[in-house]
Amino acid sequence: MSTPTSRAKTRWELAGPANLGYGRHFADLVDRGADVAGEARLADALVPRGARVIDIGSGMGRVAAALTDRGHDVVATEPDPALRAQSRATYADLEVLPHDALALDPAEVGTFDLAVLVGNVMIFLAEGTERSVLARVGDLLVPTGRALVGFHLQPVKAGSRTYPADEFVADAESVGLRVVHRFGSYELHEPVDDYAVWVLARD
């Protein structure tokens, strides 16, 4: 797996201790039996059974684990060591690669029917890397593949950015991706001003 020798720190990394507890919060919800699989249900509906799925920024593993349970071939990748540790503690059988999106080489990991970037991944990227990340997502998709992307359009946690819908669409289109759908939730509500769920495809 290729790993850059130097790179700009992500907004998540720069926030440091301010984001501690994120993984534990979701682990507590899992322990209480709460429904934490909303994103996974939509992802599952976008692909046939047994699809290849990559979960980029898999966090504490809840989406990747749910998709694995639904019969998909899932690759999870999470650069934050604390979140990987939480993932191991909650989902011991889920293997998680320690790489960010730009370190994922299609020649090594292959290509996928679906790429998942949920949990506000896009608003915590390193400054100025949004188009590079979206381009890499496109590289990781089979010709008919799609990407499921979800994030708040306004900052919600320390370090996150404002990412207006029109800017995101322009960034996606600039690297050969097009918007197939935009929703306001993972239950396919109509678009709203504060949160966006996107389904993207290659041009």
C-alpha positions as CSV (number, residue, x, y, z in Angstrom):
1,M,0.0,0.0,0.0
2,S,1.5,3.3,-1.0
3,T,1.8,5.9,1.8
4,P,2.9,9.5,1.2
5,T,6.1,10.4,2.9
6,S,4.7,13.8,3.8
7,R,1.3,15.4,3.6
8,A,-0.7,18.2,5.0
9,K,-2.5,17.3,8.3
10,T,-6.2,16.8,8.0
11,R,-8.7,19.1,9.8
12,W,-9.5,16.1,12.0
13,E,-5.8,15.7,13.1
14,L,-5.4,19.5,13.6
15,A,-8.4,19.4,16.0
16,G,-6.5,17.0,18.2
17,P,-8.1,16.3,21.6
18,A,-11.2,18.2,20.7
19,N,-12.5,15.2,18.8
20,L,-11.7,12.5,21.4
21,G,-14.7,10.5,22.4
22,Y,-16.3,10.3,18.9
23,G,-15.6,6.6,18.6
24,R,-16.6,5.8,22.2
25,H,-19.9,7.6,21.7
26,F,-20.9,5.3,18.9
27,A,-19.5,2.3,20.7
28,D,-21.8,3.2,23.6
29,L,-24.8,3.4,21.2
30,V,-23.9,0.0,19.9
31,D,-23.7,-1.4,23.4
32,R,-27.2,0.0,24.1
33,G,-28.6,-1.6,21.0
34,A,-29.3,1.7,19.2
35,D,-29.7,1.8,15.5
36,V,-26.4,3.0,14.0
37,A,-26.8,1.4,10.6
38,G,-28.8,4.1,8.7
39,E,-25.9,4.8,6.3
40,A,-25.3,1.1,5.8
41,R,-28.9,0.4,4.8
42,L,-28.7,2.9,2.0
43,A,-25.3,1.7,0.9
44,D,-26.7,-1.9,0.9
45,A,-29.6,-0.8,-1.4
46,L,-27.2,0.7,-3.9
47,V,-25.4,-2.5,-4.8
48,P,-26.2,-6.2,-5.4
49,R,-25.4,-8.8,-2.8
50,G,-21.7,-9.7,-2.5
51,A,-20.6,-6.3,-3.9
52,R,-17.1,-4.9,-3.3
53,V,-17.4,-1.9,-1.0
54,I,-14.7,0.4,0.3
55,D,-15.5,2.4,3.5
56,I,-13.1,5.4,3.4
57,G,-12.8,7.0,6.9
58,S,-14.5,4.0,8.5
59,G,-14.2,5.5,12.0
60,M,-15.1,3.0,14.7
61,G,-16.3,0.5,12.1
62,R,-20.1,0.6,12.4
63,V,-20.9,1.0,8.7
64,A,-18.2,-1.4,7.4
65,A,-19.3,-4.0,10.0
66,A,-23.0,-3.7,9.0
67,L,-22.2,-4.0,5.3
68,T,-20.0,-7.1,6.0
69,D,-22.9,-8.6,7.9
70,R,-25.1,-8.0,4.8
71,G,-22.8,-10.2,2.7
72,H,-20.6,-7.6,1.0
73,D,-16.8,-7.8,0.5
74,V,-15.8,-4.7,2.5
75,V,-12.5,-2.9,2.8
76,A,-12.4,-0.5,5.7
77,T,-9.8,2.2,6.0
78,E,-9.3,4.7,8.8
79,P,-6.1,6.7,9.5
80,D,-6.9,7.7,13.1
81,P,-5.3,5.2,15.5
82,A,-7.8,5.9,18.3
83,L,-10.7,5.2,16.0
84,R,-9.0,2.0,14.7
85,A,-8.5,0.9,18.3
86,Q,-12.2,1.5,19.0
87,S,-13.1,-0.4,15.8
88,R,-11.0,-3.4,17.0
89,A,-12.7,-3.3,20.4
90,T,-16.2,-3.2,19.0
91,Y,-15.8,-5.3,15.9
92,A,-12.9,-7.6,16.5
93,D,-13.3,-9.4,13.1
94,L,-13.2,-6.3,11.0
95,E,-9.9,-5.6,9.5
96,V,-9.2,-1.9,9.0
97,L,-6.4,-0.4,6.9
98,P,-4.5,2.6,8.4
99,H,-4.6,4.7,5.3
100,D,-6.3,7.9,4.2
101,A,-8.0,8.2,0.8
102,L,-4.9,9.5,-1.0
103,A,-2.8,6.5,0.1
104,L,-5.2,4.0,-1.5
105,D,-3.7,2.7,-4.7
106,P,-6.3,1.0,-7.0
107,A,-3.4,-1.2,-8.3
108,E,-3.1,-2.6,-4.8
109,V,-6.6,-2.6,-3.3
110,G,-8.5,-3.1,-6.6
111,T,-11.7,-1.3,-7.6
112,F,-15.1,-1.3,-6.1
113,D,-18.8,-1.3,-6.8
114,L,-19.3,1.3,-4.1
115,A,-17.2,3.8,-2.2
116,V,-18.6,5.1,1.1
117,L,-17.5,8.4,2.7
118,V,-20.0,9.2,5.4
119,G,-19.7,10.5,8.9
120,N,-18.5,13.9,7.8
121,V,-15.3,12.7,6.2
122,M,-15.4,15.4,3.5
123,I,-15.5,18.3,5.9
124,F,-12.4,17.0,7.9
125,L,-10.0,16.5,5.0
126,A,-6.8,18.4,4.8
127,E,-7.3,21.9,3.4
128,G,-7.3,22.0,-0.4
129,T,-7.4,18.2,-0.9
130,E,-11.1,17.8,-1.6
131,R,-10.7,17.5,-5.4
132,S,-7.8,15.1,-5.0
133,V,-9.7,12.9,-2.7
134,L,-12.8,12.9,-5.0
135,A,-10.5,12.0,-7.9
136,R,-9.1,9.1,-6.0
137,V,-12.6,7.9,-5.2
138,G,-13.3,7.9,-8.9
139,D,-10.2,5.9,-9.5
140,L,-11.3,3.3,-7.0
141,L,-14.7,2.7,-8.7
142,V,-15.5,0.2,-11.4
143,P,-17.0,1.9,-14.5
144,T,-20.5,1.4,-13.2
145,G,-19.6,2.1,-9.6
146,R,-21.0,4.8,-7.4
147,A,-20.0,6.7,-4.3
148,L,-22.2,7.4,-1.3
149,V,-21.1,10.6,0.4
150,G,-22.7,12.3,3.4
151,F,-21.7,15.4,5.4
152,H,-23.0,18.5,7.2
153,L,-22.8,21.6,5.0
154,Q,-21.9,23.7,8.0
155,P,-19.2,22.9,10.7
156,V,-20.5,20.6,13.4
157,K,-17.4,19.7,15.4
158,A,-14.0,21.2,16.2
159,G,-11.9,21.6,13.0
160,S,-14.6,20.9,10.5
161,R,-15.3,23.3,7.6
162,T,-18.2,24.8,5.8
163,Y,-18.6,23.0,2.5
164,P,-21.5,24.5,0.5
165,A,-23.5,22.1,-1.8
166,D,-22.6,24.0,-5.0
167,E,-18.9,23.9,-4.2
168,F,-19.0,20.2,-3.6
169,V,-20.8,19.6,-6.9
170,A,-18.3,21.7,-8.7
171,D,-15.4,19.8,-7.1
172,A,-17.0,16.4,-8.0
173,E,-17.6,17.5,-11.6
174,S,-14.1,18.8,-12.0
175,V,-12.7,15.3,-11.5
176,G,-15.2,13.4,-13.6
177,L,-17.9,12.6,-11.1
178,R,-21.5,13.5,-11.5
179,V,-24.4,13.8,-9.0
180,V,-26.9,11.0,-9.5
181,H,-29.0,11.9,-6.4
182,R,-29.0,14.4,-3.5
183,F,-31.1,13.7,-0.4
184,G,-31.5,15.3,3.0
185,S,-31.0,12.0,4.9
186,Y,-30.1,8.4,4.6
187,E,-33.8,7.7,4.6
188,L,-34.1,9.6,1.3
189,H,-35.8,12.7,2.6
190,E,-35.8,15.7,0.2
191,P,-32.7,17.9,0.3
192,V,-32.2,20.2,3.3
193,D,-29.9,23.2,4.0
194,D,-27.8,21.7,6.7
195,Y,-27.0,18.1,5.6
196,A,-26.5,16.4,2.3
197,V,-26.4,12.8,1.2
198,W,-25.0,12.3,-2.3
199,V,-24.9,9.5,-4.7
200,L,-22.1,10.1,-7.3
201,A,-21.1,8.1,-10.4
202,R,-18.3,8.4,-12.9
203,D,-19.0,10.3,-16.1
